[in-house]
């Protein structure tokens, strides 16, 4: 890792990916305050026998499979990649090389617009269980952030107005009313 130690990496990972499951593996067990602060799921010692290590990994994988979080995607921010969760996304639109992900902060104002290389169809499949719907062929909307739905447009909680295409209005209303 060069000049970076494992503690620094774990702190950076926790900042970028808040719900990531961290597992520490070391030749000695001496947790530091930094270790505790990033809340690792497990500490593994290199001296563990093969059977014990296999058992530990089975438990870790079982935990991961049983504790799947809400869907998220990795987007490109200004200087680094960022994990964005479904509940943070207001809407996603098609852009030249993938999509633009519009997020909302707790104050109700647009926080950031991130770039993502995934297609809109892929993201819809990922987020449809999190109450996303097509309002138009070029964007999907998180229904949680829809304040008002009119005949051909919708108003988001931050005041933005997006058009709803005629081909999508019926399905959008049906999906939207299920959530509202």
Secondary structure, 3 states (H helix, E strand, C coil): CCCCCHHHHHHHHHHHCCCCCCEEEECCCCCCHHHHHCCCCEEEECCCCHHHHHHHHHHHHHHHHHCCCCCEEEEECCCCEEEEEHHHEEEEEEECCEEEEEEECCCCCEEEEEEECCCHHHHHHHHHHHCEEEEECCEEEEHHHEEEECCCEEEECCCCEEECCCCCHHHHHHHHHHHC
